[in-house]
Structure formats: C-alpha cells, structure tokens
Amino acid sequence: MNKLPSVDGDTWKLAPHAHVIVYEALDGGELLTIYDCGAAQAPPSAQIVGNLVRTTAEHELERQPTGYIVKVREDAVLHRQDDDHYVIEAR
C-alpha cells in the first residue's frame, strides 16, 4: 500500500505536514506508517517495512512506547537507500 506520489523509482514526495509513525520491533526491524497530516481523519498513504535511518528535513520527534513519530515541518521526500533503509530529506 503505497499511495505516495513518486519522484523517481526510489523517491516519494511527502505531504508538507506528513507524520511518519515508526513502530520498532523487538528484532530491530521497523514499520513506517505515513500519514499526509496528523490532524486529518484519513487512512495512511503508505506502510513500508524498513528502517528509517535519518531525517534531514526540519521535523519534530515525539517518542512513543512502541517507537516514535516524525512530524515533518517542510517540503520533503522519502528516499530508499537500499532494500530496507530509508531517509527523509528536505526538498
């Protein structure tokens, strides 16, 4: 389920106020659930199994018992570095 607009094969555009919910598994894996806006009552735009290794875009980080939330505060993209590693970069 990935409804994010594609920039190229390994890069997707995030909404200006995207929230990326990162669930951390006991085995070290992560599930990224991406919402266009934290305030909207809408289903997620994407769910990706992989590790979020870095965020260079302006953001707020909120720790949760099961992981953390990255609240993006500028135009950004989600870029796949390899099969299971992703970064959020300023656009």
Jmol script that loads the backbone (N, CA, C; Angstrom):
load data "model"
ATOM      1  N   MET A   1       0.842  -1.175   0.000  1.00  0.00           N
ATOM      2  CA  MET A   1       0.000   0.000   0.000  1.00  0.00           C
ATOM      3  C   MET A   1       0.893   1.245   0.000  1.00  0.00           C
ATOM      4  N   ASN A   2       1.147   1.767  -1.150  1.00  0.00           N
ATOM      5  CA  ASN A   2       1.938   2.989  -1.234  1.00  0.00           C
ATOM      6  C   ASN A   2       1.243   3.930  -2.207  1.00  0.00           C
ATOM      7  N   LYS A   3       0.605   4.955  -1.666  1.00  0.00           N
ATOM      8  CA  LYS A   3      -0.102   5.940  -2.481  1.00  0.00           C
ATOM      9  C   LYS A   3       0.633   7.274  -2.502  1.00  0.00           C
ATOM     10  N   LEU A   4       1.917   7.261  -2.143  1.00  0.00           N
ATOM     11  CA  LEU A   4       2.716   8.489  -2.169  1.00  0.00           C
ATOM     12  C   LEU A   4       3.077   8.822  -3.611  1.00  0.00           C
ATOM     13  N   PRO A   5       3.073  10.102  -3.976  1.00  0.00           N
ATOM     14  CA  PRO A   5       3.479  10.494  -5.335  1.00  0.00           C
ATOM     15  C   PRO A   5       4.953  10.184  -5.558  1.00  0.00           C
ATOM     16  N   SER A   6       5.248   9.506  -6.652  1.00  0.00           N
ATOM     17  CA  SER A   6       6.613   9.112  -6.963  1.00  0.00           C
ATOM     18  C   SER A   6       7.378  10.259  -7.613  1.00  0.00           C
ATOM     19  N   VAL A   7       8.607  10.486  -7.145  1.00  0.00           N
ATOM     20  CA  VAL A   7       9.519  11.443  -7.768  1.00  0.00           C
ATOM     21  C   VAL A   7      10.368  10.682  -8.779  1.00  0.00           C
ATOM     22  N   ASP A   8      10.855   9.505  -8.380  1.00  0.00           N
ATOM     23  CA  ASP A   8      11.525   8.555  -9.263  1.00  0.00           C
ATOM     24  C   ASP A   8      11.355   7.179  -8.635  1.00  0.00           C
ATOM     25  N   GLY A   9      12.057   6.187  -9.117  1.00  0.00           N
ATOM     26  CA  GLY A   9      11.861   4.821  -8.639  1.00  0.00           C
ATOM     27  C   GLY A   9      12.109   4.593  -7.164  1.00  0.00           C
ATOM     28  N   ASP A  10      12.983   5.380  -6.544  1.00  0.00           N
ATOM     29  CA  ASP A  10      13.334   5.184  -5.140  1.00  0.00           C
ATOM     30  C   ASP A  10      13.042   6.390  -4.262  1.00  0.00           C
ATOM     31  N   THR A  11      12.254   7.354  -4.762  1.00  0.00           N
ATOM     32  CA  THR A  11      11.974   8.578  -4.004  1.00  0.00           C
ATOM     33  C   THR A  11      10.500   8.932  -4.151  1.00  0.00           C
ATOM     34  N   TRP A  12       9.876   9.296  -3.009  1.00  0.00           N
ATOM     35  CA  TRP A  12       8.463   9.667  -3.000  1.00  0.00           C
ATOM     36  C   TRP A  12       8.293  10.997  -2.283  1.00  0.00           C
ATOM     37  N   LYS A  13       7.380  11.815  -2.765  1.00  0.00           N
ATOM     38  CA  LYS A  13       7.100  13.120  -2.172  1.00  0.00           C
ATOM     39  C   LYS A  13       6.204  12.937  -0.954  1.00  0.00           C
ATOM     40  N   LEU A  14       6.576  13.595   0.131  1.00  0.00           N
ATOM     41  CA  LEU A  14       5.753  13.594   1.340  1.00  0.00           C
ATOM     42  C   LEU A  14       4.907  14.864   1.363  1.00  0.00           C
ATOM     43  N   ALA A  15       3.748  14.778   1.973  1.00  0.00           N
ATOM     44  CA  ALA A  15       2.896  15.952   2.153  1.00  0.00           C
ATOM     45  C   ALA A  15       3.614  16.942   3.081  1.00  0.00           C
ATOM     46  N   PRO A  16       3.316  18.250   2.965  1.00  0.00           N
ATOM     47  CA  PRO A  16       4.025  19.264   3.763  1.00  0.00           C
ATOM     48  C   PRO A  16       3.965  19.052   5.286  1.00  0.00           C
ATOM     49  N   HIS A  17       2.914  18.438   5.784  1.00  0.00           N
ATOM     50  CA  HIS A  17       2.791  18.200   7.228  1.00  0.00           C
ATOM     51  C   HIS A  17       2.673  16.715   7.530  1.00  0.00           C
ATOM     52  N   ALA A  18       3.412  15.921   6.785  1.00  0.00           N
ATOM     53  CA  ALA A  18       3.345  14.468   6.948  1.00  0.00           C
ATOM     54  C   ALA A  18       3.788  14.039   8.341  1.00  0.00           C
ATOM     55  N   HIS A  19       3.169  12.981   8.806  1.00  0.00           N
ATOM     56  CA  HIS A  19       3.578  12.333  10.045  1.00  0.00           C
ATOM     57  C   HIS A  19       4.011  10.924   9.671  1.00  0.00           C
ATOM     58  N   VAL A  20       5.198  10.545  10.094  1.00  0.00           N
ATOM     59  CA  VAL A  20       5.697   9.194   9.861  1.00  0.00           C
ATOM     60  C   VAL A  20       5.763   8.503  11.218  1.00  0.00           C
ATOM     61  N   ILE A  21       4.913   7.510  11.394  1.00  0.00           N
ATOM     62  CA  ILE A  21       4.870   6.747  12.638  1.00  0.00           C
ATOM     63  C   ILE A  21       5.816   5.562  12.451  1.00  0.00           C
ATOM     64  N   VAL A  22       6.804   5.448  13.317  1.00  0.00           N
ATOM     65  CA  VAL A  22       7.784   4.372  13.217  1.00  0.00           C
ATOM     66  C   VAL A  22       7.555   3.411  14.391  1.00  0.00           C
ATOM     67  N   TYR A  23       7.118   2.194  14.069  1.00  0.00           N
ATOM     68  CA  TYR A  23       6.933   1.150  15.074  1.00  0.00           C
ATOM     69  C   TYR A  23       8.208   0.320  15.108  1.00  0.00           C
ATOM     70  N   GLU A  24       8.803   0.188  16.282  1.00  0.00           N
ATOM     71  CA  GLU A  24      10.038  -0.573  16.436  1.00  0.00           C
ATOM     72  C   GLU A  24       9.720  -1.988  16.908  1.00  0.00           C
ATOM     73  N   ALA A  25      10.218  -2.990  16.164  1.00  0.00           N
ATOM     74  CA  ALA A  25      10.023  -4.387  16.528  1.00  0.00           C
ATOM     75  C   ALA A  25      11.154  -4.862  17.443  1.00  0.00           C
ATOM     76  N   LEU A  26      10.908  -5.910  18.180  1.00  0.00           N
ATOM     77  CA  LEU A  26      11.917  -6.455  19.087  1.00  0.00           C
ATOM     78  C   LEU A  26      13.146  -6.965  18.337  1.00  0.00           C
ATOM     79  N   ASP A  27      12.970  -7.387  17.084  1.00  0.00           N
ATOM     80  CA  ASP A  27      14.096  -7.916  16.302  1.00  0.00           C
ATOM     81  C   ASP A  27      14.919  -6.817  15.632  1.00  0.00           C
ATOM     82  N   GLY A  28      14.589  -5.541  15.895  1.00  0.00           N
ATOM     83  CA  GLY A  28      15.325  -4.420  15.315  1.00  0.00           C
ATOM     84  C   GLY A  28      14.706  -3.866  14.045  1.00  0.00           C
ATOM     85  N   GLY A  29      13.712  -4.534  13.511  1.00  0.00           N
ATOM     86  CA  GLY A  29      13.024  -4.048  12.317  1.00  0.00           C
ATOM     87  C   GLY A  29      12.064  -2.924  12.655  1.00  0.00           C
ATOM     88  N   GLU A  30      11.596  -2.246  11.629  1.00  0.00           N
ATOM     89  CA  GLU A  30      10.650  -1.144  11.824  1.00  0.00           C
ATOM     90  C   GLU A  30       9.555  -1.199  10.771  1.00  0.00           C
ATOM     91  N   LEU A  31       8.393  -0.663  11.130  1.00  0.00           N
ATOM     92  CA  LEU A  31       7.281  -0.462  10.213  1.00  0.00           C
ATOM     93  C   LEU A  31       7.030   1.030  10.148  1.00  0.00           C
ATOM     94  N   LEU A  32       7.108   1.612   8.953  1.00  0.00           N
ATOM     95  CA  LEU A  32       6.848   3.035   8.750  1.00  0.00           C
ATOM     96  C   LEU A  32       5.428   3.193   8.237  1.00  0.00           C
ATOM     97  N   THR A  33       4.613   3.947   8.958  1.00  0.00           N
ATOM     98  CA  THR A  33       3.258   4.257   8.523  1.00  0.00           C
ATOM     99  C   THR A  33       3.208   5.755   8.283  1.00  0.00           C
ATOM    100  N   ILE A  34       2.858   6.146   7.056  1.00  0.00           N
ATOM    101  CA  ILE A  34       2.945   7.546   6.644  1.00  0.00           C
ATOM    102  C   ILE A  34       1.546   8.121   6.452  1.00  0.00           C
ATOM    103  N   TYR A  35       1.279   9.208   7.167  1.00  0.00           N
ATOM    104  CA  TYR A  35       0.022   9.940   7.053  1.00  0.00           C
ATOM    105  C   TYR A  35       0.315  11.302   6.426  1.00  0.00           C
ATOM    106  N   ASP A  36      -0.581  11.783   5.558  1.00  0.00           N
ATOM    107  CA  ASP A  36      -0.392  13.090   4.931  1.00  0.00           C
ATOM    108  C   ASP A  36      -0.447  14.216   5.953  1.00  0.00           C
ATOM    109  N   CYS A  37      -1.252  14.041   6.988  1.00  0.00           N
ATOM    110  CA  CYS A  37      -1.392  15.064   8.022  1.00  0.00           C
ATOM    111  C   CYS A  37      -1.841  14.380   9.308  1.00  0.00           C
ATOM    112  N   GLY A  38      -1.239  14.760  10.411  1.00  0.00           N
ATOM    113  CA  GLY A  38      -1.594  14.156  11.682  1.00  0.00           C
ATOM    114  C   GLY A  38      -2.985  14.506  12.157  1.00  0.00           C
ATOM    115  N   ALA A  39      -3.521  15.652  11.721  1.00  0.00           N
ATOM    116  CA  ALA A  39      -4.839  16.094  12.170  1.00  0.00           C
ATOM    117  C   ALA A  39      -5.974  15.530  11.316  1.00  0.00           C
ATOM    118  N   ALA A  40      -5.672  15.082  10.124  1.00  0.00           N
ATOM    119  CA  ALA A  40      -6.710  14.575   9.211  1.00  0.00           C
ATOM    120  C   ALA A  40      -7.204  13.209   9.675  1.00  0.00           C
ATOM    121  N   GLN A  41      -8.472  12.997   9.499  1.00  0.00           N
ATOM    122  CA  GLN A  41      -9.067  11.703   9.808  1.00  0.00           C
ATOM    123  C   GLN A  41      -9.077  10.874   8.526  1.00  0.00           C
ATOM    124  N   ALA A  42      -7.895  10.486   8.069  1.00  0.00           N
ATOM    125  CA  ALA A  42      -7.761   9.762   6.812  1.00  0.00           C
ATOM    126  C   ALA A  42      -6.847   8.561   7.025  1.00  0.00           C
ATOM    127  N   PRO A  43      -7.030   7.529   6.205  1.00  0.00           N
ATOM    128  CA  PRO A  43      -6.137   6.372   6.323  1.00  0.00           C
ATOM    129  C   PRO A  43      -4.713   6.736   5.904  1.00  0.00           C
ATOM    130  N   PRO A  44      -3.748   5.916   6.256  1.00  0.00           N
ATOM    131  CA  PRO A  44      -2.363   6.212   5.884  1.00  0.00           C
ATOM    132  C   PRO A  44      -2.170   6.190   4.369  1.00  0.00           C
ATOM    133  N   SER A  45      -1.193   6.968   3.908  1.00  0.00           N
ATOM    134  CA  SER A  45      -0.845   6.994   2.495  1.00  0.00           C
ATOM    135  C   SER A  45       0.082   5.852   2.127  1.00  0.00           C
ATOM    136  N   ALA A  46       0.826   5.339   3.105  1.00  0.00           N
ATOM    137  CA  ALA A  46       1.753   4.240   2.837  1.00  0.00           C
ATOM    138  C   ALA A  46       2.119   3.527   4.122  1.00  0.00           C
ATOM    139  N   GLN A  47       2.430   2.246   3.988  1.00  0.00           N
ATOM    140  CA  GLN A  47       3.025   1.459   5.062  1.00  0.00           C
ATOM    141  C   GLN A  47       4.190   0.715   4.445  1.00  0.00           C
ATOM    142  N   ILE A  48       5.356   0.850   5.059  1.00  0.00           N
ATOM    143  CA  ILE A  48       6.580   0.294   4.499  1.00  0.00           C
ATOM    144  C   ILE A  48       7.335  -0.432   5.604  1.00  0.00           C
ATOM    145  N   VAL A  49       7.758  -1.657   5.333  1.00  0.00           N
ATOM    146  CA  VAL A  49       8.617  -2.383   6.262  1.00  0.00           C
ATOM    147  C   VAL A  49      10.051  -2.001   5.925  1.00  0.00           C
ATOM    148  N   GLY A  50      10.731  -1.409   6.877  1.00  0.00           N
ATOM    149  CA  GLY A  50      12.106  -0.966   6.666  1.00  0.00           C
ATOM    150  C   GLY A  50      12.533  -0.067   7.803  1.00  0.00           C
ATOM    151  N   ASN A  51      13.776   0.360   7.779  1.00  0.00           N
ATOM    152  CA  ASN A  51      14.323   1.200   8.849  1.00  0.00           C
ATOM    153  C   ASN A  51      14.481   2.638   8.377  1.00  0.00           C
ATOM    154  N   LEU A  52      13.971   3.573   9.172  1.00  0.00           N
ATOM    155  CA  LEU A  52      14.199   4.993   8.923  1.00  0.00           C
ATOM    156  C   LEU A  52      15.522   5.339   9.585  1.00  0.00           C
ATOM    157  N   VAL A  53      16.549   5.579   8.772  1.00  0.00           N
ATOM    158  CA  VAL A  53      17.893   5.755   9.328  1.00  0.00           C
ATOM    159  C   VAL A  53      18.269   7.202   9.588  1.00  0.00           C
ATOM    160  N   ARG A  54      17.574   8.149   8.931  1.00  0.00           N
ATOM    161  CA  ARG A  54      17.956   9.558   9.110  1.00  0.00           C
ATOM    162  C   ARG A  54      16.822  10.453   8.622  1.00  0.00           C
ATOM    163  N   THR A  55      16.722  11.628   9.248  1.00  0.00           N
ATOM    164  CA  THR A  55      15.788  12.661   8.807  1.00  0.00           C
ATOM    165  C   THR A  55      16.555  13.976   8.748  1.00  0.00           C
ATOM    166  N   THR A  56      16.754  14.504   7.530  1.00  0.00           N
ATOM    167  CA  THR A  56      17.464  15.770   7.383  1.00  0.00           C
ATOM    168  C   THR A  56      16.508  16.943   7.203  1.00  0.00           C
ATOM    169  N   ALA A  57      15.240  16.658   6.921  1.00  0.00           N
ATOM    170  CA  ALA A  57      14.241  17.722   6.801  1.00  0.00           C
ATOM    171  C   ALA A  57      13.901  18.250   8.194  1.00  0.00           C
ATOM    172  N   GLU A  58      13.459  19.499   8.249  1.00  0.00           N
ATOM    173  CA  GLU A  58      13.018  20.069   9.525  1.00  0.00           C
ATOM    174  C   GLU A  58      11.855  19.229  10.047  1.00  0.00           C
ATOM    175  N   HIS A  59      11.933  18.856  11.328  1.00  0.00           N
ATOM    176  CA  HIS A  59      10.917  17.971  11.889  1.00  0.00           C
ATOM    177  C   HIS A  59      10.892  18.069  13.411  1.00  0.00           C
ATOM    178  N   GLU A  60       9.829  17.523  13.980  1.00  0.00           N
ATOM    179  CA  GLU A  60       9.726  17.315  15.422  1.00  0.00           C
ATOM    180  C   GLU A  60       9.720  15.815  15.639  1.00  0.00           C
ATOM    181  N   LEU A  61      10.331  15.373  16.710  1.00  0.00           N
ATOM    182  CA  LEU A  61      10.384  13.954  17.032  1.00  0.00           C
ATOM    183  C   LEU A  61       9.657  13.732  18.348  1.00  0.00           C
ATOM    184  N   GLU A  62       8.735  12.809  18.353  1.00  0.00           N
ATOM    185  CA  GLU A  62       7.956  12.508  19.558  1.00  0.00           C
ATOM    186  C   GLU A  62       8.113  11.022  19.873  1.00  0.00           C
ATOM    187  N   ARG A  63       8.719  10.714  20.999  1.00  0.00           N
ATOM    188  CA  ARG A  63       8.905   9.320  21.419  1.00  0.00           C
ATOM    189  C   ARG A  63       7.590   8.728  21.903  1.00  0.00           C
ATOM    190  N   GLN A  64       7.371   7.468  21.601  1.00  0.00           N
ATOM    191  CA  GLN A  64       6.187   6.719  21.999  1.00  0.00           C
ATOM    192  C   GLN A  64       6.643   5.391  22.608  1.00  0.00           C
ATOM    193  N   PRO A  65       5.779   4.706  23.357  1.00  0.00           N
ATOM    194  CA  PRO A  65       6.178   3.414  23.939  1.00  0.00           C
ATOM    195  C   PRO A  65       6.564   2.364  22.892  1.00  0.00           C
ATOM    196  N   THR A  66       5.987   2.440  21.702  1.00  0.00           N
ATOM    197  CA  THR A  66       6.255   1.431  20.673  1.00  0.00           C
ATOM    198  C   THR A  66       7.153   1.937  19.553  1.00  0.00           C
ATOM    199  N   GLY A  67       7.707   3.146  19.693  1.00  0.00           N
ATOM    200  CA  GLY A  67       8.556   3.707  18.651  1.00  0.00           C
ATOM    201  C   GLY A  67       8.595   5.215  18.749  1.00  0.00           C
ATOM    202  N   TYR A  68       8.379   5.884  17.607  1.00  0.00           N
ATOM    203  CA  TYR A  68       8.405   7.342  17.602  1.00  0.00           C
ATOM    204  C   TYR A  68       7.645   7.891  16.400  1.00  0.00           C
ATOM    205  N   ILE A  69       7.347   9.196  16.463  1.00  0.00           N
ATOM    206  CA  ILE A  69       6.643   9.895  15.387  1.00  0.00           C
ATOM    207  C   ILE A  69       7.552  10.994  14.875  1.00  0.00           C
ATOM    208  N   VAL A  70       7.715  11.046  13.559  1.00  0.00           N
ATOM    209  CA  VAL A  70       8.449  12.133  12.912  1.00  0.00           C
ATOM    210  C   VAL A  70       7.402  13.052  12.296  1.00  0.00           C
ATOM    211  N   LYS A  71       7.320  14.282  12.793  1.00  0.00           N
ATOM    212  CA  LYS A  71       6.365  15.266  12.274  1.00  0.00           C
ATOM    213  C   LYS A  71       7.129  16.215  11.357  1.00  0.00           C
ATOM    214  N   VAL A  72       6.974  16.027  10.059  1.00  0.00           N
ATOM    215  CA  VAL A  72       7.723  16.790   9.061  1.00  0.00           C
ATOM    216  C   VAL A  72       7.187  18.219   9.011  1.00  0.00           C
ATOM    217  N   ARG A  73       8.095  19.204   8.966  1.00  0.00           N
ATOM    218  CA  ARG A  73       7.728  20.620   9.013  1.00  0.00           C
ATOM    219  C   ARG A  73       8.141  21.402   7.771  1.00  0.00           C
ATOM    220  N   GLU A  74       8.554  20.715   6.702  1.00  0.00           N
ATOM    221  CA  GLU A  74       8.896  21.387   5.444  1.00  0.00           C
ATOM    222  C   GLU A  74       8.698  20.396   4.300  1.00  0.00           C
ATOM    223  N   ASP A  75       8.775  20.890   3.070  1.00  0.00           N
ATOM    224  CA  ASP A  75       8.669  20.007   1.913  1.00  0.00           C
ATOM    225  C   ASP A  75       9.779  18.975   1.984  1.00  0.00           C
ATOM    226  N   ALA A  76       9.409  17.707   1.834  1.00  0.00           N
ATOM    227  CA  ALA A  76      10.393  16.644   1.987  1.00  0.00           C
ATOM    228  C   ALA A  76      10.032  15.457   1.108  1.00  0.00           C
ATOM    229  N   VAL A  77      11.001  14.576   0.971  1.00  0.00           N
ATOM    230  CA  VAL A  77      10.810  13.330   0.239  1.00  0.00           C
ATOM    231  C   VAL A  77      11.280  12.169   1.110  1.00  0.00           C
ATOM    232  N   LEU A  78      10.728  11.006   0.825  1.00  0.00           N
ATOM    233  CA  LEU A  78      11.185   9.760   1.428  1.00  0.00           C
ATOM    234  C   LEU A  78      12.033   9.070   0.371  1.00  0.00           C
ATOM    235  N   HIS A  79      13.283   8.785   0.706  1.00  0.00           N
ATOM    236  CA  HIS A  79      14.205   8.188  -0.266  1.00  0.00           C
ATOM    237  C   HIS A  79      14.667   6.825   0.231  1.00  0.00           C
ATOM    238  N   ARG A  80      14.584   5.814  -0.657  1.00  0.00           N
ATOM    239  CA  ARG A  80      15.061   4.476  -0.316  1.00  0.00           C
ATOM    240  C   ARG A  80      16.552   4.400  -0.621  1.00  0.00           C
ATOM    241  N   GLN A  81      17.366   4.086   0.408  1.00  0.00           N
ATOM    242  CA  GLN A  81      18.807   3.934   0.211  1.00  0.00           C
ATOM    243  C   GLN A  81      19.150   2.548  -0.312  1.00  0.00           C
ATOM    244  N   ASP A  82      18.478   1.544   0.206  1.00  0.00           N
ATOM    245  CA  ASP A  82      18.622   0.167  -0.264  1.00  0.00           C
ATOM    246  C   ASP A  82      17.341  -0.571   0.086  1.00  0.00           C
ATOM    247  N   ASP A  83      17.364  -1.896   0.086  1.00  0.00           N
ATOM    248  CA  ASP A  83      16.133  -2.670   0.247  1.00  0.00           C
ATOM    249  C   ASP A  83      15.316  -2.327   1.481  1.00  0.00           C
ATOM    250  N   ASP A  84      15.967  -2.005   2.595  1.00  0.00           N
ATOM    251  CA  ASP A  84      15.191  -1.753   3.813  1.00  0.00           C
ATOM    252  C   ASP A  84      15.666  -0.551   4.625  1.00  0.00           C
ATOM    253  N   HIS A  85      16.334   0.397   3.992  1.00  0.00           N
ATOM    254  CA  HIS A  85      16.785   1.612   4.675  1.00  0.00           C
ATOM    255  C   HIS A  85      16.260   2.845   3.944  1.00  0.00           C
ATOM    256  N   TYR A  86      15.647   3.757   4.721  1.00  0.00           N
ATOM    257  CA  TYR A  86      15.018   4.955   4.165  1.00  0.00           C
ATOM    258  C   TYR A  86      15.507   6.193   4.887  1.00  0.00           C
ATOM    259  N   VAL A  87      15.479   7.330   4.194  1.00  0.00           N
ATOM    260  CA  VAL A  87      15.775   8.622   4.797  1.00  0.00           C
ATOM    261  C   VAL A  87      14.702   9.618   4.380  1.00  0.00           C
ATOM    262  N   ILE A  88      14.442  10.580   5.241  1.00  0.00           N
ATOM    263  CA  ILE A  88      13.561  11.699   4.906  1.00  0.00           C
ATOM    264  C   ILE A  88      14.478  12.889   4.674  1.00  0.00           C
ATOM    265  N   GLU A  89      14.404  13.462   3.471  1.00  0.00           N
ATOM    266  CA  GLU A  89      15.291  14.561   3.088  1.00  0.00           C
ATOM    267  C   GLU A  89      14.476  15.791   2.738  1.00  0.00           C
ATOM    268  N   ALA A  90      15.029  16.962   3.042  1.00  0.00           N
ATOM    269  CA  ALA A  90      14.392  18.228   2.644  1.00  0.00           C
ATOM    270  C   ALA A  90      14.380  18.283   1.122  1.00  0.00           C
ATOM    271  N   ARG A  91      13.385  18.905   0.594  1.00  0.00           N
ATOM    272  CA  ARG A  91      13.233  19.011  -0.861  1.00  0.00           C
ATOM    273  C   ARG A  91      13.747  20.328  -1.347  1.00  0.00           C
TER     274      ARG A  91
END
end "model"
wireframe off; spacefill off
backbone 0.3
color backbone group
